[in-house]
Amino acid sequence: MMGTVGTPVYSMLPVSSGAARAEAAALAHEAALGLAGLGIDHPADHLVDLIRSQATVTGLYDDGELTGCLVVHPGEDQLHWSRVCPGPGISVSLVPPVPGRDDQAARLLTLWLADRAAQHGLEWIWWEIPAGPQTRGALMTLLRDLGWEDMAPVRHADGKRVTPLRLRAELRPAPTVAISASADAFPLPAVSAQ
């Protein structure tokens, strides 16, 4: 989708101001409510805490309106990834799409993320979502359609069960035509190379 003067309507921008972080937190809450309405348990608390912290947050804007966002987790110790995803990667959290709603933002965000990670020499993007029978239904089907691969659930030291997801980084020119991005839209202060 292009703007009236031939520029992309979508843009990837850092979410750094208090107002922008509040908007991103509201988006995460809205997604959690939408998922809960479908019987999918995907609490927003942890993601909202990350958004409100000093974490790196990047937003996908559609003509100035925030429609998706991701949080970068640089340098996280994730030993279980080394067995299934050898090679450099980055861990992120996304505001999840809600099955049955327009998934254009999630699709564009996934394509852009795969392309940008490949431009930085990465091989993988990692994401963990709460594990549960409901999550492995409609939400997993949608995420697989977007290109995410799910692996067997794991339990963290704190007892929380999660489903690890991975996305292969690959150059995709289409997102760069549809999405403009500021130079600091996806900073990679530390890449987890394993």
Secondary structure, 3 states (H helix, E strand, C coil): CECCCCCECEEEEECCCHHHHHHHHHHHHHHHHHHHHCCCCCCCHHHHHHHHCCCEEEEEEECCEEEEEEEEECCCCCHHHHHHCCCCEEEEEECCCCCCCCCHHHHHHHHHHHHHHHHCCCCEEEEEEECCCCHHHHHHHHHHHCCCEECCCEECCCCCEEEEEEEECCCCHHHHHHEEECCCCCCCCCCECC
